[in-house]
Amino acid sequence: MLPFVRLCCFGAIVAVLSTSVHAQTMTSLFDFTQSSDTDKWQIVNDGVMGGRSSSQASIVSVDAGGESKGETNAMRFTGNLSLENNGGFASVRSRPNGSLGLDPGETIMLRVKGDGRRYTFNLYTPDRRTAFSYQLEFDTKAGQWTEVKLPVDKFVAHSYGRPMPNMKLTPSQVHSVGILLGDKKPGPFEILVDSIVVE
């Protein structure tokens, strides 16, 4: 075999192995392939404190975008944000079902199609505090699929919207995740979530 051909073959093998190893390190948390997947999620809006925001979640078939040129199922989280009665947030969160198996140093990756607004990704632990979660914000591009990377070690504890940086997250205790909108901009919103994985 000629050296150049041998080198090309070696490069191809390395590329395949690299892709394979990368795929093996990815763990899917939610992929929204079934219409019943919304049963694993629940809506929590500011109505719990007298607000008037509204939202709903459903599984829809949408254009996958990118090179696939096909369709994919995604969770559609949509509604209307209201600031009336001191409200101002709408959220959807997964129902607790044991530890999600997160570890320090990992990264949560979302594939989303948003509306240009800034959302918050929440991590929940079996804590009895009200309105408590670990949060990290992310931006979306209107009408475009984007990949969002959220390092687990960057999440900050919040209670009633106030940061509590001294309360450190123990990743293995996370049993639920959620997406929240609370950017203080009243009006309609929509975000599609294709997948949530951990790397």
Backbone torsions as a table, in degrees:
resi	resn	phi	psi	omega
1	MET	NA	133.4	179.9
2	LEU	-64.2	146.8	-179.1
3	PRO	-55.1	-40.3	-177.5
4	PHE	-65.5	-43.4	179.7
5	VAL	-64.7	-41.9	179.6
6	ARG	-61.3	-40.9	179.7
7	LEU	-64.8	-41.9	178.9
8	CYS	-62.6	-42.9	180.0
9	CYS	-63.7	-41.8	179.2
10	PHE	-62.0	-41.8	179.3
11	GLY	-62.8	-40.3	179.8
12	ALA	-65.1	-40.7	179.7
13	ILE	-64.2	-43.5	178.8
14	VAL	-60.9	-41.6	-179.4
15	ALA	-63.1	-43.0	179.8
16	VAL	-64.4	-45.5	-180.0
17	LEU	-63.8	-39.5	178.9
18	SER	-62.5	-43.8	178.7
19	THR	-63.7	-40.6	-179.1
20	SER	-64.6	-45.0	179.9
21	VAL	-63.8	-40.8	179.6
22	HIS	-61.5	-43.1	-179.1
23	ALA	-63.9	-36.6	-177.5
24	GLN	-70.4	-22.8	-178.9
25	THR	-86.4	-4.7	179.9
26	MET	-91.7	129.7	177.4
27	THR	-117.0	123.8	-179.1
28	SER	-82.0	128.3	173.3
29	LEU	-93.9	-46.0	179.7
30	PHE	-147.5	132.5	178.2
31	ASP	-124.2	-7.7	171.7
32	PHE	57.6	40.8	-178.7
33	THR	-81.5	-22.6	-177.0
34	GLN	-112.1	144.6	179.6
35	SER	-62.8	-24.7	-179.5
36	SER	-79.8	-3.2	-178.1
37	ASP	-62.5	-23.3	178.6
38	THR	-67.5	-18.0	176.9
39	ASP	-64.2	-19.9	-179.5
40	LYS	-86.0	0.3	-176.6
41	TRP	-125.2	157.1	178.5
42	GLN	-139.3	149.2	179.0
43	ILE	-90.1	133.1	174.0
44	VAL	-134.3	108.6	-179.3
45	ASN	-111.7	179.9	-179.1
46	ASP	-70.4	-0.2	175.3
47	GLY	-60.2	-23.5	179.0
48	VAL	-65.6	-15.7	178.7
49	MET	-126.2	21.8	175.3
50	GLY	94.0	1.3	179.8
51	GLY	-75.1	176.4	-175.8
52	ARG	-126.3	18.4	175.3
53	SER	-69.4	151.7	179.9
54	SER	-134.4	150.8	178.2
55	SER	-162.2	164.5	176.1
56	GLN	-152.6	159.1	178.7
57	ALA	-128.3	141.3	179.1
58	SER	-151.6	160.7	175.8
59	ILE	-97.5	125.7	-177.6
60	VAL	-130.2	156.3	174.9
61	SER	-95.6	124.8	-174.9
62	VAL	-135.6	165.3	174.8
63	ASP	-63.1	125.2	-176.2
64	ALA	-70.7	-22.7	-178.5
65	GLY	71.3	-177.5	179.1
66	GLY	65.2	-149.7	-176.3
67	GLU	-85.7	-11.8	-175.3
68	SER	-68.5	-32.7	178.6
69	LYS	51.8	35.9	178.5
70	GLY	-131.4	-158.7	179.3
71	GLU	-116.2	156.6	177.6
72	THR	-142.1	154.5	173.6
73	ASN	-86.4	141.7	-179.7
74	ALA	-144.8	156.4	172.7
75	MET	-86.2	125.7	178.7
76	ARG	-101.8	114.1	177.7
77	PHE	-108.7	114.4	-173.2
78	THR	-141.1	158.7	178.9
79	GLY	169.4	-155.8	-178.8
80	ASN	-136.4	124.3	179.7
81	LEU	-89.5	128.7	-179.7
82	SER	-122.7	142.8	177.2
83	LEU	-102.0	4.9	-178.8
84	GLU	-66.5	151.3	177.1
85	ASN	55.6	35.4	178.7
86	ASN	62.3	26.5	176.3
87	GLY	-86.2	-155.7	176.7
88	GLY	136.1	21.8	173.7
89	PHE	-147.1	151.1	174.1
90	ALA	-138.1	141.1	-177.4
91	SER	-150.3	159.7	172.2
92	VAL	-132.3	136.3	-177.7
93	ARG	-140.3	151.0	178.9
94	SER	-74.3	146.6	178.2
95	ARG	-74.3	134.3	-179.0
96	PRO	-57.1	134.9	179.6
97	ASN	-149.8	52.1	-178.8
98	GLY	83.5	173.2	-178.7
99	SER	-60.9	139.9	177.2
100	LEU	-85.2	-2.0	174.7
101	GLY	75.1	29.0	179.2
102	LEU	-75.8	149.2	178.5
103	ASP	-127.8	154.5	175.5
104	PRO	-57.7	144.6	178.3
105	GLY	86.9	-9.8	179.2
106	GLU	-80.7	165.5	179.3
107	THR	-126.8	129.2	174.4
108	ILE	-86.9	130.2	-177.3
109	MET	-120.2	127.4	177.8
110	LEU	-113.8	143.0	168.8
111	ARG	-111.3	113.6	-172.2
112	VAL	-132.7	157.0	171.9
113	LYS	-127.5	109.1	-172.3
114	GLY	-109.2	-160.4	-175.5
115	ASP	-123.8	16.3	180.0
116	GLY	88.6	0.3	-179.0
117	ARG	-93.7	164.1	178.6
118	ARG	-96.1	125.2	-179.9
119	TYR	-110.6	169.9	177.7
120	THR	-123.3	132.1	174.6
121	PHE	-99.5	129.4	-175.2
122	ASN	-112.3	143.3	170.7
123	LEU	-115.7	132.9	-177.8
124	TYR	-117.0	139.9	176.3
125	THR	-119.7	164.5	-179.7
126	PRO	-69.8	66.3	-178.4
127	ASP	-109.3	139.3	-176.9
128	ARG	-84.2	-3.4	178.0
129	ARG	-65.7	144.9	176.4
130	THR	-84.7	141.8	177.1
131	ALA	55.2	46.6	-179.0
132	PHE	-121.8	134.6	176.1
133	SER	-163.2	169.3	172.8
134	TYR	-102.1	129.7	-168.0
135	GLN	-126.3	152.0	171.3
136	LEU	-151.3	126.6	-177.4
137	GLU	-83.5	154.9	173.9
138	PHE	-147.1	149.0	-179.9
139	ASP	-96.8	154.6	175.6
140	THR	-123.2	159.1	175.4
141	LYS	-109.3	128.2	-175.5
142	ALA	-58.2	121.7	175.2
143	GLY	72.9	11.9	-178.1
144	GLN	-125.2	140.5	172.9
145	TRP	-75.7	132.8	177.0
146	THR	-137.3	155.6	176.0
147	GLU	-103.4	123.4	-177.9
148	VAL	-106.7	129.2	178.9
149	LYS	-112.3	124.3	-175.5
150	LEU	-125.4	97.9	178.9
151	PRO	-62.1	128.9	-178.2
152	VAL	-57.3	-36.7	-177.0
153	ASP	-70.9	-9.1	-177.7
154	LYS	-94.2	-7.9	-178.3
155	PHE	-69.4	140.3	-177.8
156	VAL	-119.5	135.9	179.0
157	ALA	-66.2	138.8	176.4
158	HIS	-135.6	143.0	173.4
159	SER	-131.1	121.1	-175.2
160	TYR	53.0	38.6	176.7
161	GLY	82.5	-3.3	-178.6
162	ARG	-100.7	131.2	-179.4
163	PRO	-67.1	142.8	177.0
164	MET	-131.0	73.3	-171.2
165	PRO	-62.1	-19.3	-179.2
166	ASN	-79.1	-11.8	179.0
167	MET	-93.4	101.0	-175.0
168	LYS	-82.4	146.5	-179.7
169	LEU	-81.3	135.7	168.0
170	THR	-103.5	99.7	-171.5
171	PRO	-52.7	-36.7	-177.0
172	SER	-65.6	-15.6	-179.9
173	GLN	-87.3	-9.1	-178.4
174	VAL	-66.3	124.6	-179.1
175	HIS	-123.7	2.1	-179.3
176	SER	-159.3	149.8	176.4
177	VAL	-129.5	163.8	179.8
178	GLY	-160.1	164.0	176.0
179	ILE	-121.4	130.2	-175.3
180	LEU	-128.9	142.0	171.7
181	LEU	-114.6	123.9	179.3
182	GLY	-153.7	45.5	-174.5
183	ASP	-86.0	9.2	177.1
184	LYS	63.0	26.0	177.0
185	LYS	-117.5	101.3	-176.9
186	PRO	-64.6	148.4	177.3
187	GLY	134.1	178.2	-177.3
188	PRO	-69.9	153.7	177.3
189	PHE	-146.6	160.3	176.3
190	GLU	-159.7	133.5	173.6
191	ILE	-139.3	136.8	176.0
192	LEU	-105.4	134.1	179.0
193	VAL	-118.6	112.9	-177.3
194	ASP	-82.1	-40.1	-177.6
195	SER	-161.1	155.8	173.5
196	ILE	-132.1	114.4	-177.7
197	VAL	-128.8	167.0	178.7
198	VAL	-123.7	137.3	179.0
199	GLU	-125.5	NA	NA
